[in-house]
Amino acid sequence: MLSKKTTSQQSTNKTGIPRTSRKKKAESSFDLPSFQDEIRLHAYYNYLARMKNNFPGDEMGDWLDAEKNLSRKAITH
C-alpha cells in the first residue's frame, strides 16, 4: 500500500536536500500616480518656500528638486 504525503512531510529534490516553500519575488508596490502626486505636493511646498524667501527659480526647478528628494528618500528606505 502506498503512503500519502502529508503537509508535514518535506519533499526532497534530486540532491536529497529538503525543499522549502518557494519564496515569492519581492513585489514592487510602486504606484506611479501616487508618486507623481507626492512630487506635485512637494514641488508646491518648494514653490511656497521659494516665494516666501524671494529665491530665484521656476516651476521646473521646484519639480526636479522635489523629484530628486523623494527618489533619494525612496532609495534609502
C-alpha positions as YAML, in Angstrom:
chain: A
units: angstrom
residues:
- id: 1
  name: MET
  ca: [0.00, 0.00, 0.00]
- id: 2
  name: LEU
  ca: [1.32, 3.45, -0.96]
- id: 3
  name: SER
  ca: [1.50, 6.06, 1.71]
- id: 4
  name: LYS
  ca: [0.21, 9.53, 1.01]
- id: 5
  name: LYS
  ca: [2.28, 12.61, 1.69]
- id: 6
  name: THR
  ca: [1.01, 14.84, 4.38]
- id: 7
  name: THR
  ca: [1.62, 18.52, 4.64]
- id: 8
  name: SER
  ca: [4.06, 17.99, 7.49]
- id: 9
  name: GLN
  ca: [6.43, 15.95, 5.31]
- id: 10
  name: GLN
  ca: [9.01, 17.78, 3.25]
- id: 11
  name: SER
  ca: [9.76, 16.70, -0.27]
- id: 12
  name: THR
  ca: [13.35, 16.48, -1.39]
- id: 13
  name: ASN
  ca: [14.94, 17.41, -4.67]
- id: 14
  name: LYS
  ca: [17.32, 15.15, -6.64]
- id: 15
  name: THR
  ca: [20.26, 16.01, -4.38]
- id: 16
  name: GLY
  ca: [18.39, 14.92, -1.27]
- id: 17
  name: ILE
  ca: [18.16, 18.43, 0.14]
- id: 18
  name: PRO
  ca: [14.76, 19.21, 1.64]
- id: 19
  name: ARG
  ca: [12.73, 21.70, -0.33]
- id: 20
  name: THR
  ca: [11.39, 24.70, 1.42]
- id: 21
  name: SER
  ca: [8.42, 26.66, 0.34]
- id: 22
  name: ARG
  ca: [9.14, 28.78, -2.69]
- id: 23
  name: LYS
  ca: [9.86, 32.36, -1.90]
- id: 24
  name: LYS
  ca: [7.78, 34.89, -3.72]
- id: 25
  name: LYS
  ca: [9.63, 37.52, -5.64]
- id: 26
  name: ALA
  ca: [9.69, 40.81, -3.86]
- id: 27
  name: GLU
  ca: [6.78, 42.56, -5.47]
- id: 28
  name: SER
  ca: [7.22, 46.20, -6.11]
- id: 29
  name: SER
  ca: [4.44, 48.26, -4.67]
- id: 30
  name: PHE
  ca: [5.36, 51.25, -6.79]
- id: 31
  name: ASP
  ca: [2.36, 53.31, -7.79]
- id: 32
  name: LEU
  ca: [3.24, 55.94, -10.40]
- id: 33
  name: PRO
  ca: [0.16, 58.19, -9.99]
- id: 34
  name: SER
  ca: [0.68, 58.26, -6.23]
- id: 35
  name: PHE
  ca: [4.39, 59.07, -6.68]
- id: 36
  name: GLN
  ca: [3.52, 61.91, -9.06]
- id: 37
  name: ASP
  ca: [1.02, 63.28, -6.54]
- id: 38
  name: GLU
  ca: [3.73, 63.29, -3.89]
- id: 39
  name: ILE
  ca: [6.10, 65.07, -6.25]
- id: 40
  name: ARG
  ca: [3.40, 67.61, -7.09]
- id: 41
  name: LEU
  ca: [2.78, 68.32, -3.41]
- id: 42
  name: HIS
  ca: [6.49, 68.68, -2.58]
- id: 43
  name: ALA
  ca: [7.03, 70.86, -5.64]
- id: 44
  name: TYR
  ca: [4.26, 73.12, -4.37]
- id: 45
  name: TYR
  ca: [5.97, 73.34, -0.98]
- id: 46
  name: ASN
  ca: [9.23, 74.16, -2.75]
- id: 47
  name: TYR
  ca: [7.40, 76.91, -4.65]
- id: 48
  name: LEU
  ca: [5.96, 78.36, -1.45]
- id: 49
  name: ALA
  ca: [9.36, 78.36, 0.24]
- id: 50
  name: ARG
  ca: [10.93, 79.95, -2.84]
- id: 51
  name: MET
  ca: [8.31, 82.72, -2.94]
- id: 52
  name: LYS
  ca: [8.47, 83.32, 0.83]
- id: 53
  name: ASN
  ca: [12.26, 83.71, 0.77]
- id: 54
  name: ASN
  ca: [12.29, 85.50, -2.58]
- id: 55
  name: PHE
  ca: [14.69, 82.96, -4.15]
- id: 56
  name: PRO
  ca: [15.15, 82.81, -7.91]
- id: 57
  name: GLY
  ca: [13.84, 79.77, -9.72]
- id: 58
  name: ASP
  ca: [10.98, 78.34, -11.71]
- id: 59
  name: GLU
  ca: [8.36, 75.59, -11.67]
- id: 60
  name: MET
  ca: [10.63, 73.08, -13.38]
- id: 61
  name: GLY
  ca: [13.33, 73.57, -10.74]
- id: 62
  name: ASP
  ca: [10.76, 73.10, -7.98]
- id: 63
  name: TRP
  ca: [9.53, 69.88, -9.61]
- id: 64
  name: LEU
  ca: [13.00, 68.46, -10.24]
- id: 65
  name: ASP
  ca: [14.14, 69.23, -6.70]
- id: 66
  name: ALA
  ca: [11.05, 67.53, -5.27]
- id: 67
  name: GLU
  ca: [11.55, 64.52, -7.55]
- id: 68
  name: LYS
  ca: [15.21, 64.22, -6.55]
- id: 69
  name: ASN
  ca: [14.45, 64.43, -2.83]
- id: 70
  name: LEU
  ca: [11.62, 61.89, -2.99]
- id: 71
  name: SER
  ca: [13.68, 59.48, -5.10]
- id: 72
  name: ARG
  ca: [16.54, 59.70, -2.65]
- id: 73
  name: LYS
  ca: [14.12, 59.10, 0.22]
- id: 74
  name: ALA
  ca: [12.65, 56.04, -1.54]
- id: 75
  name: ILE
  ca: [16.08, 54.51, -2.20]
- id: 76
  name: THR
  ca: [17.22, 54.83, 1.42]
- id: 77
  name: HIS
  ca: [14.09, 53.14, 2.76]
...
